[in-house]
Amino acid sequence: MKKNLIDFPRSKFWLVNCKKCKQNQIIFNKASTVVKCLNCGAELAVPTGGKVELKDSKLVRELS
């Protein structure tokens, strides 16, 4: 069996839905800064040192 020399990235982009204004937004799942909604300014996600923690949003789907 042949082993891949290049590993695939473990990070993804997420499509999230703001709970306040119901607008969808694409965010990076390992963001290093606070992610705010572009429409209403609510905090969608906060960094935790690894994957972000969703605050005023819910995950719709993971994009590839």
C-alpha positions as CSV (number, residue, x, y, z in Angstrom):
1,M,0.0,0.0,0.0
2,K,1.4,3.4,-1.0
3,K,1.5,6.1,1.6
4,N,0.7,9.8,0.7
5,L,3.6,12.1,1.3
6,I,1.3,15.2,1.5
7,D,-1.3,15.2,4.2
8,F,-4.7,16.8,3.6
9,P,-5.6,19.9,5.6
10,R,-7.7,19.3,8.7
11,S,-9.3,22.8,8.6
12,K,-12.5,23.6,6.7
13,F,-14.8,26.4,5.9
14,W,-18.3,26.4,7.5
15,L,-21.5,27.9,6.4
16,V,-23.2,29.4,9.5
17,N,-26.5,31.1,10.1
18,C,-26.7,34.1,12.4
19,K,-29.4,33.6,15.1
20,K,-30.2,37.3,15.2
21,C,-30.7,38.3,11.5
22,K,-30.9,34.9,9.9
23,Q,-28.2,35.7,7.3
24,N,-25.8,33.0,6.1
25,Q,-22.0,33.6,6.2
26,I,-19.0,31.5,5.4
27,I,-16.3,31.4,8.2
28,F,-13.1,29.5,8.8
29,N,-13.4,26.8,11.4
30,K,-10.0,27.6,13.0
31,A,-10.2,31.4,13.0
32,S,-7.8,33.2,15.3
33,T,-9.9,36.3,15.8
34,V,-13.6,36.9,16.7
35,V,-15.9,36.5,13.7
36,K,-18.7,39.0,13.5
37,C,-21.8,39.0,11.3
38,L,-21.4,41.3,8.4
39,N,-25.1,42.3,8.5
40,C,-25.9,42.9,12.2
41,G,-22.5,42.8,14.0
42,A,-23.3,39.9,16.3
43,E,-20.4,37.6,17.4
44,L,-20.8,34.5,15.4
45,A,-17.7,32.7,16.7
46,V,-14.8,33.2,19.1
47,P,-11.4,31.5,19.0
48,T,-10.4,28.8,21.5
49,G,-6.9,27.9,20.4
50,G,-8.2,25.3,18.0
51,K,-11.6,25.2,16.4
52,V,-13.8,28.2,17.0
53,E,-16.7,28.1,19.4
54,L,-20.0,29.2,17.8
55,K,-21.9,31.9,19.9
56,D,-24.8,33.6,18.1
57,S,-24.8,31.2,15.1
58,K,-25.6,27.7,14.2
59,L,-23.7,25.4,11.7
60,V,-25.6,24.9,8.5
61,R,-23.0,22.7,6.8
62,E,-19.3,22.1,6.3
63,L,-17.9,23.1,3.0
64,S,-15.2,21.1,1.2
